[in-house]
Amino acid sequence: MTAMFDQELREQLDQARKELAAARAEGDADGVQAYEGRIAGLLRLAAQHGVTLPHDAREEEHNLP
C-alpha cells in the first residue's frame, strides 16, 4: 500500500480514539458505540491491506473498556 494510505489510516484511527474518549467523558453511550465500531472497522481495513497499526486487541473485537 502507499505511504499516503497508511498515513490516512493512522490519522483516522487517532481521530476516532480521540472522539471515543470524548464520548466516554460526556457519557454519550451512542457515541461510544459508534466510535468503538469505527476503530474496529479501521483496524480491519488496515489488516486487509497489510498495514500494521499499533492497537489493543480489545479494539479489534469492539469490546473496549
C-alpha positions, 0 to 999 in steps of 0.5 A, a space after each residue: 500500500 502507499 505511504 499516503 494510505 497508511 498515513 490516512 489510516 493512522 490519522 483516522 484511527 487517532 481521530 476516532 480514539 480521540 472522539 471515543 474518549 470524548 464520548 466516554 467523558 460526556 457519557 454519550 453511550 451512542 457515541 461510544 458505540 459508534 466510535 468503538 465500531 469505527 476503530 474496529 472497522 479501521 483496524 480491519 481495513 488496515 489488516 486487509 491491506 497489510 498495514 500494521 497499526 499499533 492497537 489493543 486487541 480489545 479494539 479489534 473485537 469492539 469490546 473496549 473498556 
